[in-house]
Amino acid sequence: MATTREASRRDHKPYQVRHLDEVDWETIRWPGETGKMLFHPNPEDPTQPNAGILRLEPGAHHPEHYHGFAQVWLVLKGDFVIDGRTCTPGTMLYHPDPHFEGEFRTETGGEILIVQYPGPTTAERPIYAGRFNMETRKSVAEERVDL
């Protein structure tokens, strides 16, 4: 469907640029996972996606859990078993909204580029605070899997 809006710089928002070296590795809620989220929702830009690199240690894992937002992953390094399917470098995954993110584990460790964004079905936004920037990690049993 073509836009009917006139293209104008009056409402143009400039693109943003960040480099991985500008961001520290942060603790993520699941065992063996850290991340560098170059972009994430914040009070000034609440619809900004979570976008960055997940780094996973050998043995990293998480249980099946629900998300109301959509996401795209690209495996950069390592081998991952996601919902019983082996995903190797170059594998791209698309999770529509809403979805259950399947059980996940890696014996090799590796890195995944992720982009999480408000989906067209639910309009639920990705969650950054308390998931990607944790001071300390909870146990898997304490972590909610329903949001």
DSSP file (Angstrom, degrees, kcal/mol; ACC not computed):
  #  RESIDUE AA STRUCTURE BP1 BP2  ACC     N-H-->O    O-->H-N    N-H-->O    O-->H-N    TCO  KAPPA ALPHA  PHI   PSI    X-CA   Y-CA   Z-CA
    1    1 A M              0   0    0      0, 0.0     2,-0.1     0, 0.0     0, 0.0   0.000 360.0 360.0 360.0 126.7    0.0    0.0    0.0
    2    2 A A        -     0   0    0      1,-0.1     2,-0.2     2,-0.0     0, 0.0  -0.442 360.0-110.1 -76.8 149.0    1.5    3.4   -1.0
    3    3 A T        -     0   0    0     -2,-0.1    -1,-0.1     1,-0.1     0, 0.0  -0.506  16.5-160.8 -76.3 147.9    1.6    6.2    1.4
    4    4 A T        +     0   0    0     -2,-0.2     2,-0.3     2,-0.1    -1,-0.1   0.386  61.2 106.5-104.5  -0.7   -0.6    9.2    0.9
    5    5 A R  S    S-     0   0    0      1,-0.1     2,-0.3     3,-0.0    -2,-0.1  -0.588  76.1-117.6 -80.9 139.0    1.5   11.4    3.1
    6    6 A E        -     0   0    0     -2,-0.3     2,-0.3     1,-0.1    -2,-0.1  -0.610  30.0-115.9 -75.8 132.0    3.6   14.0    1.4
    7    7 A A        +     0   0    0     -2,-0.3     2,-0.3     2,-0.0    -1,-0.1  -0.534  50.2 161.0 -68.8 128.7    7.4   13.5    2.0
    8    8 A S    >   -     0   0    0     -2,-0.3     3,-0.6     1,-0.1     4,-0.1  -0.997  49.0-139.2-151.8 144.0    8.7   16.4    4.0
    9    9 A R  G >  S+     0   0    0     -2,-0.3     3,-0.6     1,-0.2    -1,-0.1   0.547  92.5  85.1 -79.0  -7.0   11.7   17.2    6.1
   10   10 A R  G 3  S+     0   0    0      1,-0.2    -1,-0.2     3,-0.0    -3,-0.0   0.883 105.6  24.8 -60.1 -38.0    9.3   19.1    8.5
   11   11 A D  G <  S+     0   0    0     -3,-0.6    -1,-0.2     2,-0.1     2,-0.2   0.201  93.6 132.0-112.7  15.3    8.6   15.8   10.3
   12   12 A H    <   -     0   0    0     -3,-0.6    -3,-0.1    -4,-0.1    -5,-0.0  -0.466  43.1-154.0 -70.4 134.1   11.7   13.9    9.4
   13   13 A K        -     0   0    0     -2,-0.2    -2,-0.1     0, 0.0     2,-0.0  -0.943  20.2-124.6-106.6 129.2   13.5   12.1   12.2
   14   14 A P        -     0   0    0      0, 0.0     2,-0.0     0, 0.0     0, 0.0  -0.360  26.3-107.5 -72.2 151.9   17.2   11.7   11.7
   15   15 A Y        -     0   0    0     -2,-0.0     2,-0.4     1,-0.0     0, 0.0  -0.329  31.1-131.0 -71.2 161.5   18.8    8.2   11.8
   16   16 A Q        -     0   0    0     -2,-0.0     2,-0.4     2,-0.0    -1,-0.0  -0.895  14.7-157.5-117.6 147.0   20.9    7.3   14.8
   17   17 A V        +     0   0    0     -2,-0.4     2,-0.3     2,-0.0    -2,-0.0  -0.986  16.4 165.0-127.7 131.6   24.4    5.7   14.8
   18   18 A R        -     0   0    0     -2,-0.4     2,-0.3    21,-0.0    20,-0.1  -0.980  21.9-144.3-140.0 153.5   26.1    3.7   17.5
   19   19 A H    >   -     0   0    0     -2,-0.3     3,-2.3     1,-0.1     4,-0.3  -0.904  25.2-120.5-117.1 147.1   29.1    1.4   17.6
   20   20 A L  G >  S+     0   0    0     -2,-0.3     3,-1.5     1,-0.3    -1,-0.1   0.828 112.3  62.6 -54.0 -33.5   29.5   -1.7   19.7
   21   21 A D  G 3  S+     0   0    0      1,-0.3    -1,-0.3     3,-0.0    -3,-0.0   0.658  94.4  62.9 -68.6 -13.8   32.6   -0.2   21.4
   22   22 A E  G <  S+     0   0    0     -3,-2.3     2,-0.4     2,-0.1    -1,-0.3   0.533  98.8  63.4 -85.9  -6.4   30.4    2.6   22.8
   23   23 A V  S <  S-     0   0    0     -3,-1.5     2,-0.2    -4,-0.3    15,-0.1  -0.948  76.2-132.9-125.6 137.8   28.3    0.3   24.9
   24   24 A D        -     0   0    0     -2,-0.4     2,-0.3    13,-0.1    13,-0.3  -0.511  34.1 -98.2 -83.0 155.3   29.3   -2.0   27.8
   25   25 A W        -     0   0    0     -2,-0.2     2,-0.3    11,-0.1    11,-0.2  -0.574  45.8-158.0 -69.1 134.4   28.2   -5.6   28.1
   26   26 A E  E     -A   35   0A   0      9,-2.7     9,-2.0    -2,-0.3     2,-0.3  -0.854  20.7-103.7-117.5 152.1   25.2   -5.9   30.4
   27   27 A T  E     -AB  34 134A   0    107,-0.6   107,-1.9    -2,-0.3     2,-0.3  -0.575  35.9-156.6 -73.1 132.2   23.8   -8.8   32.4
   28   28 A I        -     0   0    0      5,-1.8     5,-0.3    -2,-0.3   104,-0.2  -0.739  27.9-106.6-108.6 160.4   20.7  -10.3   30.8
   29   29 A R  S    S+     0   0    0    102,-1.5   109,-0.1    -2,-0.3   103,-0.1   0.657  93.9  74.4 -66.6 -19.6   18.1  -12.3   32.7
   30   30 A W  S >  S-     0   0    0    101,-0.2     3,-1.6     1,-0.1    -2,-0.3  -0.705  94.6 -89.7-100.4 150.2   19.0  -15.8   31.5
   31   31 A P  T 3  S+     0   0    0      0, 0.0    30,-1.2     0, 0.0    -1,-0.1  -0.241 108.2   9.4 -57.7 133.2   22.0  -17.8   32.6
   32   32 A G  T 3  S+     0   0    0      1,-0.2    25,-2.6    28,-0.2     2,-0.5   0.590 100.3 121.7  78.5  11.4   25.2  -17.3   30.5
   33   33 A E  E <   + C   0  56A   0     -3,-1.6    -5,-1.8    -5,-0.3     2,-0.3  -0.919  28.4 164.9-115.4 132.7   23.8  -14.3   28.5
   34   34 A T  E     -AC  27  55A   0     21,-2.4    21,-3.2    -2,-0.5     2,-0.3  -0.903  16.1-163.7-129.5 164.1   25.2  -10.8   28.3
   35   35 A G  E     -AC  26  54A   0     -9,-2.0    -9,-2.7    -2,-0.3     2,-0.5  -0.991  26.7-148.4-150.4 156.0   24.2   -8.2   25.7
   36   36 A K  E     - C   0  53A   0     17,-2.4    17,-1.9    -2,-0.3     2,-1.0  -0.908  22.3-168.8-121.0  98.3   25.1   -4.9   24.1
   37   37 A M  E     - C   0  52A   0     -2,-0.5    15,-0.3   -13,-0.3   -13,-0.1  -0.790   7.3-176.7 -91.1 105.6   21.9   -3.2   23.2
   38   38 A L  E    S+     0   0A   0     13,-1.4     2,-0.4    -2,-1.0    14,-0.2   0.795  75.6  26.2 -72.6 -28.5   22.8   -0.3   21.0
   39   39 A F  E    S+ C   0  51A   0     12,-1.9    12,-2.5    -3,-0.1    -1,-0.2  -0.988  72.3 153.6-132.8 144.8   19.2    0.8   20.8
   40   40 A H        -     0   0    0     -2,-0.4    10,-0.2    10,-0.2     8,-0.1  -0.970  49.1 -78.5-163.7 155.7   16.4    0.3   23.3
   41   41 A P        +     0   0    0      0, 0.0    88,-0.1     0, 0.0    87,-0.1  -0.266  53.9 166.3 -57.5 142.5   13.2    1.9   24.4
   42   42 A N  B >   -G   45   0B   0      3,-0.8     3,-1.0    86,-0.1     6,-0.2  -0.945  52.1 -92.5-150.7 167.4   13.7    4.9   26.7
   43   43 A P  T 3  S+     0   0    0      0, 0.0    -1,-0.0     0, 0.0     0, 0.0   0.828 125.4  48.2 -56.8 -33.3   11.5    7.8   28.0
   44   44 A E  T 3  S+     0   0    0      1,-0.2     0, 0.0     2,-0.1     0, 0.0   0.752 130.4  19.5 -77.9 -23.6   12.5   10.1   25.2
   45   45 A D  B X   +G   42   0B   0     -3,-1.0     3,-1.7    -5,-0.1    -3,-0.8  -0.549  69.0 169.9-146.0  72.6   11.9    7.4   22.5
   46   46 A P  T 3  S+     0   0    0      0, 0.0    -1,-0.1     0, 0.0    -2,-0.1   0.648  76.9  54.1 -68.1 -16.0    9.6    4.7   23.9
   47   47 A T  T 3  S+     0   0    0     -7,-0.1    -2,-0.0    -5,-0.1     0, 0.0   0.393  76.9 121.8 -98.7   5.0    9.0    2.9   20.5
   48   48 A Q    <   -     0   0    0     -3,-1.7     2,-0.1    -6,-0.2    -3,-0.1  -0.403  65.9-117.0 -61.4 141.0   12.7    2.5   19.8
   49   49 A P        -     0   0    0      0, 0.0     2,-0.7     0, 0.0    68,-0.2  -0.360  17.4-110.6 -75.8 159.7   13.5   -1.2   19.3
   50   50 A N  E     + D   0 116A   0     66,-1.8    66,-3.1   -10,-0.2     2,-0.4  -0.843  53.4 167.9 -77.7 121.2   15.8   -3.3   21.4
   51   51 A A  E     +CD  39 115A   0    -12,-2.5   -12,-1.9    -2,-0.7   -13,-1.4  -0.971  17.1  78.5-144.9 126.4   18.6   -3.9   18.9
   52   52 A G  E    S-CD  37 114A   0     62,-2.1    62,-2.9    -2,-0.4     2,-0.4  -0.975  70.6 -49.0 171.5-159.1   22.1   -5.3   19.6
   53   53 A I  E     -CD  36 113A   0    -17,-1.9   -17,-2.4    -2,-0.3     2,-0.5  -0.898  31.8-154.0-112.2 130.8   24.2   -8.3   20.2
   54   54 A L  E     -CD  35 112A   0     58,-3.0    58,-2.1    -2,-0.4     2,-0.5  -0.898  11.5-158.5 -95.7 131.0   23.6  -11.2   22.6
   55   55 A R  E     -CD  34 111A   0    -21,-3.2   -21,-2.4    -2,-0.5     2,-0.5  -0.956  10.2-165.3-109.9 128.5   26.7  -12.9   23.7
   56   56 A L  E     -CD  33 110A   0     54,-3.2    54,-2.4    -2,-0.5   -23,-0.2  -0.951  10.6-141.4-121.6 129.3   26.2  -16.4   25.0
   57   57 A E    >   -     0   0    0    -25,-2.6     3,-2.4    -2,-0.5    52,-0.4  -0.454  44.9 -80.3 -78.3 156.2   28.6  -18.6   27.0
   58   58 A P  T 3  S+     0   0    0      0, 0.0    49,-0.2     0, 0.0    -1,-0.1  -0.385 123.4  26.4 -54.6 133.2   28.9  -22.3   26.4
   59   59 A G  T 3  S+     0   0    0     47,-3.0    48,-0.2     1,-0.3    49,-0.0   0.342  85.3 149.9  91.7  -5.4   26.0  -23.9   28.3
   60   60 A A    <   +     0   0    0     -3,-2.4    46,-1.9    46,-0.3     2,-0.3  -0.282  18.8 158.8 -59.8 145.9   23.7  -20.8   28.1
   61   61 A H  E     -H  105   0C   0    -30,-1.2    44,-0.2    44,-0.2   -28,-0.1  -0.990  25.7-168.0-160.9 161.5   20.0  -21.6   28.1
   62   62 A H  E     -H  104   0C   0     42,-2.1    42,-2.4    -2,-0.3     3,-0.1  -0.976  25.6-114.9-153.2 155.6   16.5  -20.4   28.7
   63   63 A P        -     0   0    0      0, 0.0     2,-0.1     0, 0.0    38,-0.1  -0.303  49.4 -76.3 -80.6 168.6   13.1  -21.9   29.0
   64   64 A E        +     0   0    0     -2,-0.1     2,-0.3    36,-0.1    38,-0.2  -0.420  62.9 170.2 -59.5 138.6   10.2  -21.3   26.7
   65   65 A H  E     -K  101   0D   0     36,-2.0    36,-3.3    -2,-0.1     2,-0.2  -0.982  29.7-106.4-153.1 161.9    8.6  -18.0   27.4
   66   66 A Y  E     -K  100   0D   0     79,-2.9     2,-0.3    -2,-0.3    34,-0.2  -0.612  24.9-176.3 -94.4 145.2    6.0  -15.5   25.9
   67   67 A H  E     -K   99   0D   0     32,-2.7    32,-2.6    -2,-0.2    80,-0.0  -0.995  18.3-162.2-136.3 138.9    6.5  -12.2   24.2
   68   68 A G  S    S+     0   0    0     -2,-0.3    56,-0.6    79,-0.3    51,-0.3   0.509  76.0  71.1 -91.9  -7.0    3.9   -9.8   23.0
   69   69 A F  S    S-     0   0    0     49,-0.1     2,-0.2    56,-0.1    30,-0.2  -0.528  84.0-112.1-101.0 171.9    6.3   -8.0   20.7
   70   70 A A  E     -E  117   0A   0     47,-2.4    47,-2.6    54,-0.3     2,-0.3  -0.658  33.5-176.4 -99.6 159.7    7.9   -9.2   17.4
   71   71 A Q  E     -EF 116  95A   0     24,-2.3    24,-3.4    45,-0.2     2,-0.4  -0.996  19.1-153.7-155.8 155.8   11.6  -10.0   16.9
   72   72 A V  E     -EF 115  94A   0     43,-2.4    43,-2.2    -2,-0.3     2,-0.3  -0.994  15.7-168.2-128.4 135.7   14.2  -11.0   14.3
   73   73 A W  E     -EF 114  93A   0     20,-2.7    20,-2.3    -2,-0.4     2,-0.4  -0.935   9.3-166.4-122.2 147.6   17.5  -12.8   15.2
   74   74 A L  E     -EF 113  92A   0     39,-2.2    39,-2.7    -2,-0.3     2,-0.5  -0.969  22.1-135.2-130.6 118.2   20.6  -13.5   13.1
   75   75 A V  E     +E  112   0A   0     16,-2.8    15,-2.9    -2,-0.4    37,-0.2  -0.605  29.0 171.6 -73.3 121.3   23.0  -16.1   14.4
   76   76 A L  E     +     0   0A   0     35,-2.5     2,-0.3    -2,-0.5    36,-0.2   0.832  63.3   6.7 -97.8 -43.4   26.5  -14.6   14.0
   77   77 A K  E    S+E  111   0A   0     34,-1.9    34,-1.4    11,-0.1    -1,-0.4  -0.994 103.3  19.0-142.9 144.6   28.7  -17.1   15.8
   78   78 A G  S    S-     0   0    0     -2,-0.3     2,-0.4    32,-0.2    32,-0.2  -0.077  77.2 -77.9  91.7 171.5   28.1  -20.5   17.4
   79   79 A D        -     0   0    0     30,-0.5    29,-0.6     9,-0.2    30,-0.4  -0.938  42.2-172.1-115.2 136.4   25.5  -23.3   17.3
   80   80 A F  E     -I   87   0C   0      7,-2.5     7,-3.6    -2,-0.4     2,-0.7  -0.980  19.7-147.1-131.4 138.7   22.2  -23.0   19.0
   81   81 A V  E     -IJ  86 105C   0     24,-3.0    24,-1.8    -2,-0.4     2,-0.5  -0.938  24.5-179.8-104.8 115.0   19.4  -25.4   19.6
   82   82 A I  E >  S-IJ  85 104C   0      3,-2.9     3,-1.7    -2,-0.7    22,-0.2  -0.958  71.0 -20.0-121.6 113.3   16.1  -23.4   19.6
   83   83 A D  T 3  S-     0   0    0     20,-3.4    -1,-0.2    -2,-0.5    21,-0.1   0.865 129.3 -51.7  56.5  37.0   12.9  -25.4   20.1
   84   84 A G  T 3  S+     0   0    0     19,-0.3     2,-0.4     1,-0.2    -1,-0.3   0.380 116.5 112.4  84.9  -4.4   14.7  -28.6   19.0
   85   85 A R  E <   -I   82   0C   0     -3,-1.7    -3,-2.9     2,-0.0     2,-0.4  -0.879  66.1-128.2-106.9 132.8   16.1  -27.1   15.8
   86   86 A T  E     -I   81   0C   0     -2,-0.4     2,-0.5    -5,-0.2    -5,-0.2  -0.648  23.8-167.8 -80.3 128.3   19.8  -26.5   15.3
   87   87 A C  E     -I   80   0C   0     -7,-3.6    -7,-2.5    -2,-0.4     3,-0.1  -0.978   6.8-176.5-120.2 125.2   20.6  -22.9   14.1
   88   88 A T    >   -     0   0    0     -2,-0.5     3,-2.2    -9,-0.2   -13,-0.3  -0.609  44.9 -54.6-114.3 172.0   24.1  -22.1   12.9
   89   89 A P  T 3  S+     0   0    0      0, 0.0   -13,-0.2     0, 0.0    -1,-0.2  -0.195 126.1  31.3 -51.7 135.4   25.8  -18.9   11.7
   90   90 A G  T 3  S+     0   0    0    -15,-2.9     2,-0.4     1,-0.3   -14,-0.1   0.239  86.6 129.5  97.9 -11.3   23.8  -17.3    8.9
   91   91 A T    <   -     0   0    0     -3,-2.2   -16,-2.8   -16,-0.2     2,-0.4  -0.626  41.3-161.1 -78.4 130.0   20.5  -18.6   10.3
   92   92 A M  E     -F   74   0A   0     -2,-0.4     2,-0.4   -18,-0.2   -18,-0.2  -0.935   3.3-164.2-112.4 136.5   17.8  -15.9   10.6
   93   93 A L  E     -F   73   0A   0    -20,-2.3   -20,-2.7    -2,-0.4     2,-0.5  -0.950   4.3-161.3-119.3 139.1   14.7  -16.3   12.8
   94   94 A Y  E     -F   72   0A   0     -2,-0.4   -22,-0.2   -22,-0.2    -2,-0.0  -0.986   2.4-168.4-119.9 124.1   11.5  -14.2   12.7
   95   95 A H  E     -F   71   0A   0    -24,-3.4   -24,-2.3    -2,-0.5     4,-0.1  -0.942  14.0-152.6-110.0 108.7    9.2  -14.3   15.7
   96   96 A P        -     0   0    0      0, 0.0   -27,-0.1     0, 0.0    23,-0.1  -0.233  37.8 -63.2 -72.3 170.3    5.8  -12.7   14.9
   97   97 A D  S    S+     0   0    0    -27,-0.1   -29,-0.1     1,-0.1   -27,-0.1  -0.848 116.0  22.8-104.1 141.3    3.8  -11.0   17.6
   98   98 A P  S    S+     0   0    0      0, 0.0     2,-0.3     0, 0.0   -30,-0.2   0.777  89.7 146.4 -77.4 166.2    2.6  -12.5   19.9
   99   99 A H  E     -K   67   0D   0    -32,-2.6   -32,-2.7   -30,-0.2     2,-0.6  -0.992  48.6-119.1-156.3 161.7    4.8  -15.6   20.2
  100  100 A F  E     -K   66   0D   0     -2,-0.3     2,-0.6   -34,-0.2   -34,-0.3  -0.948  29.5-139.9-102.3 121.1    6.3  -18.2   22.5
  101  101 A E  E     -K   65   0D   0    -36,-3.3   -36,-2.0    -2,-0.6     3,-0.1  -0.733  31.1-125.0 -80.7 121.5   10.1  -18.1   22.2
  102  102 A G        -     0   0    0     -2,-0.6    -1,-0.1   -38,-0.2   -40,-0.1  -0.037  33.5 -71.2 -69.1 167.0   11.1  -21.7   22.4
  103  103 A E        -     0   0    0    -21,-0.1   -20,-3.4   -39,-0.1     2,-0.4  -0.293  59.3-162.9 -54.6 141.6   13.5  -23.5   24.7
  104  104 A F  E     +HJ  62  82C   0    -42,-2.4   -42,-2.1   -22,-0.2     2,-0.3  -0.984  19.0 156.2-139.1 137.6   17.0  -22.4   23.8
  105  105 A R  E     -HJ  61  81C   0    -24,-1.8   -24,-3.0    -2,-0.4     2,-0.4  -0.986  17.2-162.5-158.2 156.7   20.5  -23.7   24.6
  106  106 A T        -     0   0    0    -46,-1.9   -47,-3.0    -2,-0.3   -46,-0.3  -0.994  12.3-175.3-141.1 134.9   24.1  -23.6   23.2
  107  107 A E  S    S+     0   0    0    -28,-0.4    -1,-0.1    -2,-0.4   -27,-0.1   0.681  92.9  44.3 -93.9 -23.4   27.0  -25.9   24.0
  108  108 A T  S    S-     0   0    0    -29,-0.6   -28,-0.1     1,-0.2    -1,-0.1   0.702  98.4-139.2 -91.7 -22.3   29.4  -23.8   21.9
  109  109 A G        +     0   0    0    -30,-0.4   -30,-0.5   -52,-0.4     2,-0.3  -0.206  35.7 150.4  76.9 175.8   28.5  -20.3   23.0
  110  110 A G  E     -D   56   0A   0    -54,-2.4   -54,-3.2   -32,-0.2     2,-0.3  -0.987  38.7 -74.4 156.6-163.4   28.3  -17.6   20.4
  111  111 A E  E     -DE  55  77A   0    -34,-1.4   -35,-2.5    -2,-0.3   -34,-1.9  -0.986  27.0-168.8-136.9 144.2   26.6  -14.3   19.3
  112  112 A I  E     -DE  54  75A   0    -58,-2.1   -58,-3.0    -2,-0.3     2,-0.5  -0.999  18.9-138.1-133.0 130.1   23.2  -13.4   18.0
  113  113 A L  E     -DE  53  74A   0    -39,-2.7   -39,-2.2    -2,-0.4     2,-0.4  -0.765  31.7-171.1 -80.0 127.4   22.1  -10.1   16.5
  114  114 A I  E     -DE  52  73A   0    -62,-2.9   -62,-2.1    -2,-0.5     2,-0.4  -0.953  20.2-174.4-125.1 145.8   18.6   -9.3   17.8
  115  115 A V  E     -DE  51  72A   0    -43,-2.2   -43,-2.4    -2,-0.4     2,-0.4  -0.960   8.7-175.2-134.5 117.2   16.0   -6.7   16.9
  116  116 A Q  E     +DE  50  71A   0    -66,-3.1   -66,-1.8    -2,-0.4   -45,-0.2  -0.944  14.4 163.6-114.1 133.5   12.8   -6.6   19.1
  117  117 A Y  E     - E   0  70A   0    -47,-2.6   -47,-2.4    -2,-0.4     2,-0.2  -0.964  46.7 -77.9-148.7 159.4   10.1   -4.2   18.1
  118  118 A P        -     0   0    0      0, 0.0     7,-0.2     0, 0.0   -49,-0.1  -0.423  54.7-131.8 -61.1 126.5    6.4   -3.4   18.7
  119  119 A G     >  -     0   0    0      5,-0.8     4,-1.5   -51,-0.3     5,-0.0  -0.421   8.2-124.1 -81.6 157.0    4.5   -5.9   16.6
  120  120 A P  T  4 S+     0   0    0      0, 0.0    -1,-0.1     0, 0.0   -51,-0.0   0.731 106.7  50.1 -71.4 -21.4    1.6   -4.9   14.3
  121  121 A T  T  4 S+     0   0    0    -24,-0.1   -52,-0.1   -53,-0.1   -53,-0.0   0.947 128.9  12.9 -82.4 -52.3   -0.8   -7.3   15.9
  122  122 A T  T  4 S-     0   0    0    -54,-0.3     3,-0.1     2,-0.1   -53,-0.1   0.730  79.9-144.8 -97.8 -25.8   -0.5   -6.5   19.6
  123  123 A A     <  +     0   0    0     -4,-1.5     2,-0.2     1,-0.3   -54,-0.1   0.585  45.7 153.9  63.9  12.0    1.5   -3.2   19.5
  124  124 A E        -     0   0    0    -56,-0.6    -5,-0.8    -7,-0.1   -54,-0.3  -0.504  39.1-131.2 -70.5 139.2    3.2   -4.5   22.7
  125  125 A R        -     0   0    0     -2,-0.2   -57,-0.2    -7,-0.2   -56,-0.1  -0.586  20.3-101.9 -92.0 151.6    6.7   -2.9   23.1
  126  126 A P        -     0   0    0      0, 0.0     2,-0.5     0, 0.0    -1,-0.1  -0.366  36.2-124.9 -66.4 153.7    9.9   -4.8   23.9
  127  127 A I        +     0   0    0      1,-0.2     3,-0.0   -87,-0.0   -58,-0.0  -0.897  37.5 161.3-106.8 125.2   11.1   -4.6   27.4
  128  128 A Y    >>> +     0   0    0     -2,-0.5     4,-2.5     3,-0.1     3,-2.1   0.819  52.9  79.0-102.9 -58.0   14.6   -3.3   28.2
  129  129 A A  T 345S+     0   0    0      1,-0.3     5,-0.1     2,-0.2    -1,-0.0  -0.312 107.7  11.0 -61.4 128.6   14.7   -2.2   31.8
  130  130 A G  T 345S+     0   0    0      3,-0.1    -1,-0.3     1,-0.1     4,-0.1   0.474 127.6  58.3  83.7   2.2   15.0   -5.2   34.2
  131  131 A R  T <45S+     0   0    0     -3,-2.1  -102,-1.5  -103,-0.1     3,-0.2   0.617 116.0  21.1-124.7 -42.6   15.8   -7.6   31.4
  132  132 A F  T  <5S+     0   0    0     -4,-2.5   -97,-0.2  -104,-0.2    -3,-0.1   0.562 126.0  45.9-107.1 -12.2   18.9   -6.4   29.6
  133  133 A N  S   <S+     0   0    0     -5,-0.7     2,-0.2  -107,-0.1  -105,-0.2  -0.289  75.9 158.6-127.2  48.0   20.4   -4.1   32.2
  134  134 A M  B     -B   27   0A   0   -107,-1.9  -107,-0.6    -3,-0.2     3,-0.1  -0.493  37.5-154.3 -80.4 139.5   20.2   -6.2   35.4
  135  135 A E  S    S+     0   0    0      1,-0.3     2,-0.3    -2,-0.2    -1,-0.1   0.927  88.8   5.8 -70.3 -48.3   22.5   -5.5   38.4
  136  136 A T  S    S-     0   0    0   -109,-0.1     2,-0.3    -3,-0.1    -1,-0.3  -0.983  81.6-118.5-136.1 148.7   22.1   -9.2   39.4
  137  137 A R        -     0   0    0     -2,-0.3     2,-0.1    -3,-0.1  -108,-0.1  -0.673  22.2-137.9 -88.1 137.4   20.5  -12.1   37.7
  138  138 A K        -     0   0    0     -2,-0.3     2,-0.1  -109,-0.1    -1,-0.0  -0.391  34.9 -91.3 -78.6 167.2   17.5  -13.9   39.3
  139  139 A S    >>  -     0   0    0      1,-0.1     4,-0.9    -2,-0.1     3,-0.8  -0.448  36.8-111.1 -72.6 158.1   17.4  -17.7   39.1
  140  140 A V  G >4 S+     0   0    0      1,-0.2     3,-0.8     2,-0.2    -1,-0.1   0.885 119.6  57.3 -57.1 -39.5   15.5  -19.2   36.1
  141  141 A A  G 34 S+     0   0    0      1,-0.2    -1,-0.2     3,-0.0    -3,-0.0   0.806 106.7  48.6 -63.3 -29.6   12.7  -20.3   38.5
  142  142 A E  G <4 S+     0   0    0     -3,-0.8     2,-0.3     2,-0.1    -1,-0.2   0.648  92.2  96.9 -83.3 -15.9   12.2  -16.7   39.8
  143  143 A E  S << S-     0   0    0     -4,-0.9     2,-0.2    -3,-0.8  -113,-0.0  -0.571  77.7-121.1 -82.0 133.8   12.0  -15.2   36.3
  144  144 A R        -     0   0    0     -2,-0.3     3,-0.1     1,-0.1    -1,-0.1  -0.486  23.9-175.6 -71.8 140.0    8.6  -14.6   34.7
  145  145 A V  S    S+     0   0    0     -2,-0.2   -79,-2.9     2,-0.1    -1,-0.1   0.282  70.1  77.1-116.1   6.5    7.9  -16.5   31.5
  146  146 A D              0   0    0    -81,-0.2    -1,-0.1     1,-0.1   -79,-0.1   0.287 360.0 360.0-103.5   9.7    4.5  -15.0   30.7
  147  147 A L              0   0    0    -81,-0.2   -79,-0.3    -3,-0.1    -1,-0.1   0.289 360.0 360.0-155.6 360.0    5.7  -11.6   29.5
